Amino acid sequence: AQVARRLDGLEWAYVPYRRPGLPLAQGIAERLRPGVDVLILANHGLVVAAETVAGAEALLRRVTRLLARPPREVA
């Protein structure tokens, strides 16, 4: 729910954990739909897509900023 709130306005999909290789590729295929340009792969990472490298870099920075959490204070 928190990710959905933070990424509001972006087309994204969450892919639950699958083993690397074919199982992960199948999981991605199940969640991928037209317009999705951000994939969050459980325990694997983040994938962004854009028409250009510069566009992908900008999207990655935006997603990273939106999902960033402030550092925790230590006692």
PyMOL Python script that loads the backbone (N, CA, C, O; Angstrom):
from pymol import cmd

cmd.read_pdbstr("""\
ATOM      1  N   ALA A   1       0.824  -1.192   0.000  1.00  0.00           N
ATOM      2  CA  ALA A   1       0.000   0.000   0.000  1.00  0.00           C
ATOM      3  C   ALA A   1       0.869   1.257   0.000  1.00  0.00           C
ATOM      4  O   ALA A   1       0.547   2.251  -0.651  1.00  0.00           O
ATOM      5  N   GLN A   2       1.987   1.195   0.749  1.00  0.00           N
ATOM      6  CA  GLN A   2       2.868   2.368   0.801  1.00  0.00           C
ATOM      7  C   GLN A   2       3.530   2.619  -0.550  1.00  0.00           C
ATOM      8  O   GLN A   2       3.663   3.765  -0.980  1.00  0.00           O
ATOM      9  N   VAL A   3       3.943   1.549  -1.214  1.00  0.00           N
ATOM     10  CA  VAL A   3       4.558   1.696  -2.535  1.00  0.00           C
ATOM     11  C   VAL A   3       3.544   2.274  -3.511  1.00  0.00           C
ATOM     12  O   VAL A   3       3.877   3.163  -4.295  1.00  0.00           O
ATOM     13  N   ALA A   4       2.313   1.780  -3.472  1.00  0.00           N
ATOM     14  CA  ALA A   4       1.272   2.290  -4.369  1.00  0.00           C
ATOM     15  C   ALA A   4       1.057   3.781  -4.148  1.00  0.00           C
ATOM     16  O   ALA A   4       0.895   4.537  -5.106  1.00  0.00           O
ATOM     17  N   ARG A   5       1.054   4.202  -2.899  1.00  0.00           N
ATOM     18  CA  ARG A   5       0.872   5.623  -2.595  1.00  0.00           C
ATOM     19  C   ARG A   5       2.053   6.436  -3.113  1.00  0.00           C
ATOM     20  O   ARG A   5       1.874   7.500  -3.706  1.00  0.00           O
ATOM     21  N   ARG A   6       3.257   5.928  -2.886  1.00  0.00           N
ATOM     22  CA  ARG A   6       4.450   6.684  -3.289  1.00  0.00           C
ATOM     23  C   ARG A   6       4.621   6.747  -4.806  1.00  0.00           C
ATOM     24  O   ARG A   6       5.123   7.739  -5.335  1.00  0.00           O
ATOM     25  N   LEU A   7       4.209   5.703  -5.498  1.00  0.00           N
ATOM     26  CA  LEU A   7       4.389   5.666  -6.951  1.00  0.00           C
ATOM     27  C   LEU A   7       3.123   6.079  -7.702  1.00  0.00           C
ATOM     28  O   LEU A   7       2.994   5.820  -8.898  1.00  0.00           O
ATOM     29  N   ASP A   8       2.200   6.716  -7.002  1.00  0.00           N
ATOM     30  CA  ASP A   8       0.970   7.176  -7.638  1.00  0.00           C
ATOM     31  C   ASP A   8       1.318   8.057  -8.835  1.00  0.00           C
ATOM     32  O   ASP A   8       2.133   8.973  -8.728  1.00  0.00           O
ATOM     33  N   GLY A   9       0.702   7.772  -9.954  1.00  0.00           N
ATOM     34  CA  GLY A   9       0.967   8.542 -11.167  1.00  0.00           C
ATOM     35  C   GLY A   9       1.925   7.846 -12.116  1.00  0.00           C
ATOM     36  O   GLY A   9       2.039   8.242 -13.276  1.00  0.00           O
ATOM     37  N   LEU A  10       2.614   6.820 -11.645  1.00  0.00           N
ATOM     38  CA  LEU A  10       3.498   6.037 -12.505  1.00  0.00           C
ATOM     39  C   LEU A  10       2.823   4.717 -12.850  1.00  0.00           C
ATOM     40  O   LEU A  10       2.014   4.203 -12.078  1.00  0.00           O
ATOM     41  N   GLU A  11       3.156   4.180 -14.001  1.00  0.00           N
ATOM     42  CA  GLU A  11       2.671   2.849 -14.375  1.00  0.00           C
ATOM     43  C   GLU A  11       3.710   1.839 -13.914  1.00  0.00           C
ATOM     44  O   GLU A  11       4.810   1.779 -14.464  1.00  0.00           O
ATOM     45  N   TRP A  12       3.365   1.050 -12.912  1.00  0.00           N
ATOM     46  CA  TRP A  12       4.319   0.110 -12.337  1.00  0.00           C
ATOM     47  C   TRP A  12       3.616  -1.198 -12.017  1.00  0.00           C
ATOM     48  O   TRP A  12       2.388  -1.274 -11.979  1.00  0.00           O
ATOM     49  N   ALA A  13       4.426  -2.228 -11.786  1.00  0.00           N
ATOM     50  CA  ALA A  13       3.892  -3.542 -11.418  1.00  0.00           C
ATOM     51  C   ALA A  13       4.848  -4.188 -10.428  1.00  0.00           C
ATOM     52  O   ALA A  13       6.062  -3.997 -10.495  1.00  0.00           O
ATOM     53  N   TYR A  14       4.277  -4.956  -9.510  1.00  0.00           N
ATOM     54  CA  TYR A  14       5.049  -5.707  -8.524  1.00  0.00           C
ATOM     55  C   TYR A  14       5.045  -7.176  -8.932  1.00  0.00           C
ATOM     56  O   TYR A  14       3.990  -7.752  -9.197  1.00  0.00           O
ATOM     57  N   VAL A  15       6.221  -7.771  -8.979  1.00  0.00           N
ATOM     58  CA  VAL A  15       6.354  -9.182  -9.320  1.00  0.00           C
ATOM     59  C   VAL A  15       6.801  -9.920  -8.064  1.00  0.00           C
ATOM     60  O   VAL A  15       7.927  -9.725  -7.606  1.00  0.00           O
ATOM     61  N   PRO A  16       5.934 -10.771  -7.495  1.00  0.00           N
ATOM     62  CA  PRO A  16       6.330 -11.526  -6.306  1.00  0.00           C
ATOM     63  C   PRO A  16       7.560 -12.388  -6.588  1.00  0.00           C
ATOM     64  O   PRO A  16       7.883 -12.670  -7.741  1.00  0.00           O
ATOM     65  N   TYR A  17       8.234 -12.799  -5.526  1.00  0.00           N
ATOM     66  CA  TYR A  17       9.477 -13.551  -5.687  1.00  0.00           C
ATOM     67  C   TYR A  17       9.271 -14.811  -6.520  1.00  0.00           C
ATOM     68  O   TYR A  17       8.318 -15.566  -6.328  1.00  0.00           O
ATOM     69  N   ARG A  18      10.181 -15.003  -7.432  1.00  0.00           N
ATOM     70  CA  ARG A  18      10.321 -16.224  -8.230  1.00  0.00           C
ATOM     71  C   ARG A  18      11.813 -16.517  -8.334  1.00  0.00           C
ATOM     72  O   ARG A  18      12.641 -15.608  -8.290  1.00  0.00           O
ATOM     73  N   ARG A  19      12.139 -17.782  -8.472  1.00  0.00           N
ATOM     74  CA  ARG A  19      13.543 -18.143  -8.674  1.00  0.00           C
ATOM     75  C   ARG A  19      14.050 -17.491  -9.960  1.00  0.00           C
ATOM     76  O   ARG A  19      13.282 -17.285 -10.899  1.00  0.00           O
ATOM     77  N   PRO A  20      15.349 -17.165 -10.000  1.00  0.00           N
ATOM     78  CA  PRO A  20      15.911 -16.587 -11.218  1.00  0.00           C
ATOM     79  C   PRO A  20      15.743 -17.526 -12.412  1.00  0.00           C
ATOM     80  O   PRO A  20      15.573 -18.735 -12.253  1.00  0.00           O
ATOM     81  N   GLY A  21      15.792 -16.953 -13.587  1.00  0.00           N
ATOM     82  CA  GLY A  21      15.672 -17.742 -14.808  1.00  0.00           C
ATOM     83  C   GLY A  21      14.249 -17.767 -15.310  1.00  0.00           C
ATOM     84  O   GLY A  21      13.530 -16.771 -15.228  1.00  0.00           O
ATOM     85  N   LEU A  22      13.844 -18.918 -15.835  1.00  0.00           N
ATOM     86  CA  LEU A  22      12.512 -19.053 -16.433  1.00  0.00           C
ATOM     87  C   LEU A  22      11.383 -18.722 -15.467  1.00  0.00           C
ATOM     88  O   LEU A  22      10.444 -18.037 -15.870  1.00  0.00           O
ATOM     89  N   PRO A  23      11.421 -19.177 -14.193  1.00  0.00           N
ATOM     90  CA  PRO A  23      10.313 -18.809 -13.295  1.00  0.00           C
ATOM     91  C   PRO A  23      10.157 -17.298 -13.137  1.00  0.00           C
ATOM     92  O   PRO A  23       9.035 -16.791 -13.117  1.00  0.00           O
ATOM     93  N   LEU A  24      11.272 -16.577 -13.024  1.00  0.00           N
ATOM     94  CA  LEU A  24      11.199 -15.118 -12.898  1.00  0.00           C
ATOM     95  C   LEU A  24      10.678 -14.493 -14.190  1.00  0.00           C
ATOM     96  O   LEU A  24       9.853 -13.580 -14.150  1.00  0.00           O
ATOM     97  N   ALA A  25      11.154 -14.981 -15.333  1.00  0.00           N
ATOM     98  CA  ALA A  25      10.674 -14.460 -16.618  1.00  0.00           C
ATOM     99  C   ALA A  25       9.176 -14.683 -16.765  1.00  0.00           C
ATOM    100  O   ALA A  25       8.475 -13.818 -17.290  1.00  0.00           O
ATOM    101  N   GLN A  26       8.675 -15.822 -16.314  1.00  0.00           N
ATOM    102  CA  GLN A  26       7.237 -16.090 -16.375  1.00  0.00           C
ATOM    103  C   GLN A  26       6.467 -15.153 -15.441  1.00  0.00           C
ATOM    104  O   GLN A  26       5.390 -14.669 -15.789  1.00  0.00           O
ATOM    105  N   GLY A  27       7.027 -14.902 -14.253  1.00  0.00           N
ATOM    106  CA  GLY A  27       6.388 -13.969 -13.325  1.00  0.00           C
ATOM    107  C   GLY A  27       6.292 -12.573 -13.902  1.00  0.00           C
ATOM    108  O   GLY A  27       5.280 -11.892 -13.738  1.00  0.00           O
ATOM    109  N   ILE A  28       7.348 -12.148 -14.579  1.00  0.00           N
ATOM    110  CA  ILE A  28       7.335 -10.830 -15.229  1.00  0.00           C
ATOM    111  C   ILE A  28       6.286 -10.801 -16.328  1.00  0.00           C
ATOM    112  O   ILE A  28       5.524  -9.840 -16.434  1.00  0.00           O
ATOM    113  N   ALA A  29       6.240 -11.838 -17.141  1.00  0.00           N
ATOM    114  CA  ALA A  29       5.271 -11.897 -18.238  1.00  0.00           C
ATOM    115  C   ALA A  29       3.832 -11.839 -17.714  1.00  0.00           C
ATOM    116  O   ALA A  29       2.960 -11.252 -18.354  1.00  0.00           O
ATOM    117  N   GLU A  30       3.588 -12.445 -16.557  1.00  0.00           N
ATOM    118  CA  GLU A  30       2.240 -12.440 -15.976  1.00  0.00           C
ATOM    119  C   GLU A  30       1.813 -11.045 -15.524  1.00  0.00           C
ATOM    120  O   GLU A  30       0.626 -10.723 -15.561  1.00  0.00           O
ATOM    121  N   ARG A  31       2.760 -10.220 -15.099  1.00  0.00           N
ATOM    122  CA  ARG A  31       2.427  -8.896 -14.553  1.00  0.00           C
ATOM    123  C   ARG A  31       2.563  -7.763 -15.568  1.00  0.00           C
ATOM    124  O   ARG A  31       1.974  -6.695 -15.399  1.00  0.00           O
ATOM    125  N   LEU A  32       3.335  -8.002 -16.612  1.00  0.00           N
ATOM    126  CA  LEU A  32       3.604  -6.946 -17.585  1.00  0.00           C
ATOM    127  C   LEU A  32       2.346  -6.636 -18.395  1.00  0.00           C
ATOM    128  O   LEU A  32       1.638  -7.539 -18.843  1.00  0.00           O
ATOM    129  N   ARG A  33       2.088  -5.358 -18.571  1.00  0.00           N
ATOM    130  CA  ARG A  33       0.959  -4.907 -19.372  1.00  0.00           C
ATOM    131  C   ARG A  33       1.383  -3.632 -20.104  1.00  0.00           C
ATOM    132  O   ARG A  33       2.356  -2.992 -19.705  1.00  0.00           O
ATOM    133  N   PRO A  34       0.676  -3.258 -21.156  1.00  0.00           N
ATOM    134  CA  PRO A  34       1.063  -2.050 -21.900  1.00  0.00           C
ATOM    135  C   PRO A  34       1.136  -0.833 -20.985  1.00  0.00           C
ATOM    136  O   PRO A  34       0.269  -0.617 -20.138  1.00  0.00           O
ATOM    137  N   GLY A  35       2.174  -0.056 -21.174  1.00  0.00           N
ATOM    138  CA  GLY A  35       2.333   1.179 -20.416  1.00  0.00           C
ATOM    139  C   GLY A  35       3.173   1.044 -19.166  1.00  0.00           C
ATOM    140  O   GLY A  35       3.646   2.052 -18.643  1.00  0.00           O
ATOM    141  N   VAL A  36       3.377  -0.169 -18.665  1.00  0.00           N
ATOM    142  CA  VAL A  36       4.184  -0.351 -17.451  1.00  0.00           C
ATOM    143  C   VAL A  36       5.640  -0.047 -17.781  1.00  0.00           C
ATOM    144  O   VAL A  36       6.225  -0.643 -18.686  1.00  0.00           O
ATOM    145  N   ASP A  37       6.213   0.889 -17.031  1.00  0.00           N
ATOM    146  CA  ASP A  37       7.611   1.230 -17.262  1.00  0.00           C
ATOM    147  C   ASP A  37       8.466   1.066 -16.008  1.00  0.00           C
ATOM    148  O   ASP A  37       9.650   1.403 -16.009  1.00  0.00           O
ATOM    149  N   VAL A  38       7.859   0.546 -14.937  1.00  0.00           N
ATOM    150  CA  VAL A  38       8.598   0.265 -13.707  1.00  0.00           C
ATOM    151  C   VAL A  38       8.159  -1.110 -13.197  1.00  0.00           C
ATOM    152  O   VAL A  38       6.969  -1.358 -13.003  1.00  0.00           O
ATOM    153  N   LEU A  39       9.122  -1.988 -12.986  1.00  0.00           N
ATOM    154  CA  LEU A  39       8.854  -3.292 -12.393  1.00  0.00           C
ATOM    155  C   LEU A  39       9.606  -3.388 -11.082  1.00  0.00           C
ATOM    156  O   LEU A  39      10.802  -3.100 -11.020  1.00  0.00           O
ATOM    157  N   ILE A  40       8.912  -3.791 -10.040  1.00  0.00           N
ATOM    158  CA  ILE A  40       9.545  -4.054  -8.759  1.00  0.00           C
ATOM    159  C   ILE A  40       9.572  -5.568  -8.611  1.00  0.00           C
ATOM    160  O   ILE A  40       8.527  -6.206  -8.483  1.00  0.00           O
ATOM    161  N   LEU A  41      10.769  -6.138  -8.629  1.00  0.00           N
ATOM    162  CA  LEU A  41      10.938  -7.579  -8.563  1.00  0.00           C
ATOM    163  C   LEU A  41      11.336  -7.960  -7.138  1.00  0.00           C
ATOM    164  O   LEU A  41      12.442  -7.647  -6.698  1.00  0.00           O
ATOM    165  N   ALA A  42      10.439  -8.634  -6.417  1.00  0.00           N
ATOM    166  CA  ALA A  42      10.705  -9.007  -5.026  1.00  0.00           C
ATOM    167  C   ALA A  42      12.028  -9.762  -4.916  1.00  0.00           C
ATOM    168  O   ALA A  42      12.254 -10.743  -5.625  1.00  0.00           O
ATOM    169  N   ASN A  43      12.886  -9.301  -4.031  1.00  0.00           N
ATOM    170  CA  ASN A  43      14.200  -9.884  -3.747  1.00  0.00           C
ATOM    171  C   ASN A  43      15.157  -9.850  -4.936  1.00  0.00           C
ATOM    172  O   ASN A  43      16.230 -10.450  -4.870  1.00  0.00           O
ATOM    173  N   HIS A  44      14.801  -9.169  -6.010  1.00  0.00           N
ATOM    174  CA  HIS A  44      15.695  -9.072  -7.173  1.00  0.00           C
ATOM    175  C   HIS A  44      16.060  -7.632  -7.496  1.00  0.00           C
ATOM    176  O   HIS A  44      17.196  -7.356  -7.883  1.00  0.00           O
ATOM    177  N   GLY A  45      15.118  -6.713  -7.342  1.00  0.00           N
ATOM    178  CA  GLY A  45      15.452  -5.324  -7.625  1.00  0.00           C
ATOM    179  C   GLY A  45      14.403  -4.594  -8.425  1.00  0.00           C
ATOM    180  O   GLY A  45      13.221  -4.939  -8.420  1.00  0.00           O
ATOM    181  N   LEU A  46      14.868  -3.584  -9.106  1.00  0.00           N
ATOM    182  CA  LEU A  46      14.003  -2.641  -9.803  1.00  0.00           C
ATOM    183  C   LEU A  46      14.392  -2.615 -11.272  1.00  0.00           C
ATOM    184  O   LEU A  46      15.577  -2.636 -11.606  1.00  0.00           O
ATOM    185  N   VAL A  47      13.396  -2.569 -12.151  1.00  0.00           N
ATOM    186  CA  VAL A  47      13.621  -2.447 -13.588  1.00  0.00           C
ATOM    187  C   VAL A  47      12.838  -1.242 -14.070  1.00  0.00           C
ATOM    188  O   VAL A  47      11.657  -1.100 -13.755  1.00  0.00           O
ATOM    189  N   VAL A  48      13.491  -0.370 -14.837  1.00  0.00           N
ATOM    190  CA  VAL A  48      12.794   0.760 -15.449  1.00  0.00           C
ATOM    191  C   VAL A  48      12.987   0.689 -16.955  1.00  0.00           C
ATOM    192  O   VAL A  48      13.990   0.164 -17.438  1.00  0.00           O
ATOM    193  N   ALA A  49      12.027   1.219 -17.688  1.00  0.00           N
ATOM    194  CA  ALA A  49      12.102   1.222 -19.148  1.00  0.00           C
ATOM    195  C   ALA A  49      11.707   2.590 -19.671  1.00  0.00           C
ATOM    196  O   ALA A  49      10.820   3.249 -19.128  1.00  0.00           O
ATOM    197  N   ALA A  50      12.378   3.002 -20.730  1.00  0.00           N
ATOM    198  CA  ALA A  50      12.078   4.280 -21.369  1.00  0.00           C
ATOM    199  C   ALA A  50      12.547   4.217 -22.817  1.00  0.00           C
ATOM    200  O   ALA A  50      13.231   3.276 -23.218  1.00  0.00           O
ATOM    201  N   GLU A  51      12.177   5.219 -23.590  1.00  0.00           N
ATOM    202  CA  GLU A  51      12.562   5.271 -25.003  1.00  0.00           C
ATOM    203  C   GLU A  51      14.048   5.553 -25.196  1.00  0.00           C
ATOM    204  O   GLU A  51      14.634   5.160 -26.204  1.00  0.00           O
ATOM    205  N   THR A  52      14.656   6.238 -24.222  1.00  0.00           N
ATOM    206  CA  THR A  52      16.071   6.594 -24.336  1.00  0.00           C
ATOM    207  C   THR A  52      16.793   6.266 -23.033  1.00  0.00           C
ATOM    208  O   THR A  52      16.168   6.064 -21.992  1.00  0.00           O
ATOM    209  N   VAL A  53      18.104   6.217 -23.110  1.00  0.00           N
ATOM    210  CA  VAL A  53      18.906   6.004 -21.907  1.00  0.00           C
ATOM    211  C   VAL A  53      18.691   7.150 -20.927  1.00  0.00           C
ATOM    212  O   VAL A  53      18.560   6.930 -19.723  1.00  0.00           O
ATOM    213  N   ALA A  54      18.656   8.364 -21.444  1.00  0.00           N
ATOM    214  CA  ALA A  54      18.435   9.527 -20.574  1.00  0.00           C
ATOM    215  C   ALA A  54      17.065   9.440 -19.902  1.00  0.00           C
ATOM    216  O   ALA A  54      16.927   9.783 -18.727  1.00  0.00           O
ATOM    217  N   GLY A  55      16.065   8.988 -20.635  1.00  0.00           N
ATOM    218  CA  GLY A  55      14.735   8.831 -20.062  1.00  0.00           C
ATOM    219  C   GLY A  55      14.712   7.763 -18.980  1.00  0.00           C
ATOM    220  O   GLY A  55      14.059   7.936 -17.951  1.00  0.00           O
ATOM    221  N   ALA A  56      15.414   6.667 -19.203  1.00  0.00           N
ATOM    222  CA  ALA A  56      15.493   5.600 -18.198  1.00  0.00           C
ATOM    223  C   ALA A  56      16.223   6.081 -16.956  1.00  0.00           C
ATOM    224  O   ALA A  56      15.834   5.762 -15.833  1.00  0.00           O
ATOM    225  N   GLU A  57      17.283   6.851 -17.163  1.00  0.00           N
ATOM    226  CA  GLU A  57      18.035   7.382 -16.023  1.00  0.00           C
ATOM    227  C   GLU A  57      17.162   8.342 -15.205  1.00  0.00           C
ATOM    228  O   GLU A  57      17.175   8.299 -13.975  1.00  0.00           O
ATOM    229  N   ALA A  58      16.416   9.195 -15.881  1.00  0.00           N
ATOM    230  CA  ALA A  58      15.530  10.141 -15.184  1.00  0.00           C
ATOM    231  C   ALA A  58      14.441   9.394 -14.420  1.00  0.00           C
ATOM    232  O   ALA A  58      14.116   9.755 -13.289  1.00  0.00           O
ATOM    233  N   LEU A  59      13.877   8.354 -15.032  1.00  0.00           N
ATOM    234  CA  LEU A  59      12.839   7.573 -14.367  1.00  0.00           C
ATOM    235  C   LEU A  59      13.411   6.842 -13.154  1.00  0.00           C
ATOM    236  O   LEU A  59      12.771   6.786 -12.103  1.00  0.00           O
ATOM    237  N   LEU A  60      14.610   6.282 -13.294  1.00  0.00           N
ATOM    238  CA  LEU A  60      15.249   5.600 -12.173  1.00  0.00           C
ATOM    239  C   LEU A  60      15.481   6.563 -11.013  1.00  0.00           C
ATOM    240  O   LEU A  60      15.229   6.218  -9.859  1.00  0.00           O
ATOM    241  N   ARG A  61      15.952   7.748 -11.310  1.00  0.00           N
ATOM    242  CA  ARG A  61      16.154   8.755 -10.254  1.00  0.00           C
ATOM    243  C   ARG A  61      14.830   9.132  -9.587  1.00  0.00           C
ATOM    244  O   ARG A  61      14.760   9.280  -8.367  1.00  0.00           O
ATOM    245  N   ARG A  62      13.789   9.285 -10.397  1.00  0.00           N
ATOM    246  CA  ARG A  62      12.480   9.646  -9.843  1.00  0.00           C
ATOM    247  C   ARG A  62      11.940   8.551  -8.922  1.00  0.00           C
ATOM    248  O   ARG A  62      11.473   8.833  -7.818  1.00  0.00           O
ATOM    249  N   VAL A  63      12.008   7.307  -9.380  1.00  0.00           N
ATOM    250  CA  VAL A  63      11.513   6.192  -8.567  1.00  0.00           C
ATOM    251  C   VAL A  63      12.339   6.063  -7.293  1.00  0.00           C
ATOM    252  O   VAL A  63      11.786   5.861  -6.212  1.00  0.00           O
ATOM    253  N   THR A  64      13.646   6.178  -7.413  1.00  0.00           N
ATOM    254  CA  THR A  64      14.523   6.094  -6.246  1.00  0.00           C
ATOM    255  C   THR A  64      14.169   7.180  -5.233  1.00  0.00           C
ATOM    256  O   THR A  64      14.113   6.923  -4.030  1.00  0.00           O
ATOM    257  N   ARG A  65      13.933   8.386  -5.724  1.00  0.00           N
ATOM    258  CA  ARG A  65      13.565   9.497  -4.836  1.00  0.00           C
ATOM    259  C   ARG A  65      12.215   9.245  -4.176  1.00  0.00           C
ATOM    260  O   ARG A  65      12.052   9.492  -2.982  1.00  0.00           O
ATOM    261  N   LEU A  66      11.244   8.752  -4.952  1.00  0.00           N
ATOM    262  CA  LEU A  66       9.908   8.513  -4.407  1.00  0.00           C
ATOM    263  C   LEU A  66       9.886   7.396  -3.363  1.00  0.00           C
ATOM    264  O   LEU A  66       9.088   7.430  -2.427  1.00  0.00           O
ATOM    265  N   LEU A  67      10.759   6.416  -3.529  1.00  0.00           N
ATOM    266  CA  LEU A  67      10.771   5.278  -2.605  1.00  0.00           C
ATOM    267  C   LEU A  67      11.768   5.429  -1.460  1.00  0.00           C
ATOM    268  O   LEU A  67      11.793   4.612  -0.540  1.00  0.00           O
ATOM    269  N   ALA A  68      12.579   6.465  -1.520  1.00  0.00           N
ATOM    270  CA  ALA A  68      13.608   6.657  -0.465  1.00  0.00           C
ATOM    271  C   ALA A  68      12.965   6.870   0.888  1.00  0.00           C
ATOM    272  O   ALA A  68      11.908   7.489   1.014  1.00  0.00           O
ATOM    273  N   ARG A  69      13.628   6.344   1.882  1.00  0.00           N
ATOM    274  CA  ARG A  69      13.195   6.543   3.269  1.00  0.00           C
ATOM    275  C   ARG A  69      14.271   7.339   3.990  1.00  0.00           C
ATOM    276  O   ARG A  69      15.461   7.168   3.724  1.00  0.00           O
ATOM    277  N   PRO A  70      13.856   8.203   4.897  1.00  0.00           N
ATOM    278  CA  PRO A  70      14.881   8.963   5.640  1.00  0.00           C
ATOM    279  C   PRO A  70      15.702   8.017   6.515  1.00  0.00           C
ATOM    280  O   PRO A  70      15.197   6.988   6.965  1.00  0.00           O
ATOM    281  N   PRO A  71      16.969   8.366   6.756  1.00  0.00           N
ATOM    282  CA  PRO A  71      17.807   7.512   7.600  1.00  0.00           C
ATOM    283  C   PRO A  71      17.210   7.405   8.997  1.00  0.00           C
ATOM    284  O   PRO A  71      16.659   8.368   9.530  1.00  0.00           O
ATOM    285  N   ARG A  72      17.330   6.214   9.580  1.00  0.00           N
ATOM    286  CA  ARG A  72      16.830   6.002  10.944  1.00  0.00           C
ATOM    287  C   ARG A  72      17.825   6.582  11.923  1.00  0.00           C
ATOM    288  O   ARG A  72      19.038   6.504  11.729  1.00  0.00           O
ATOM    289  N   GLU A  73      17.287   7.164  12.976  1.00  0.00           N
ATOM    290  CA  GLU A  73      18.150   7.678  14.024  1.00  0.00           C
ATOM    291  C   GLU A  73      18.543   6.522  14.939  1.00  0.00           C
ATOM    292  O   GLU A  73      17.731   5.648  15.243  1.00  0.00           O
ATOM    293  N   VAL A  74      19.796   6.534  15.370  1.00  0.00           N
ATOM    294  CA  VAL A  74      20.264   5.487  16.282  1.00  0.00           C
ATOM    295  C   VAL A  74      20.346   6.049  17.701  1.00  0.00           C
ATOM    296  O   VAL A  74      20.626   7.228  17.913  1.00  0.00           O
ATOM    297  N   ALA A  75      20.096   5.183  18.641  1.00  0.00           N
ATOM    298  CA  ALA A  75      20.113   5.623  20.038  1.00  0.00           C
ATOM    299  C   ALA A  75      21.528   5.837  20.537  1.00  0.00           C
ATOM    300  O   ALA A  75      21.725   6.209  21.694  1.00  0.00           O
TER     301      ALA A  75
END
""", "prot")
cmd.dss("prot")
cmd.show_as("cartoon", "prot")
cmd.util.cbc("prot")
cmd.orient("prot")
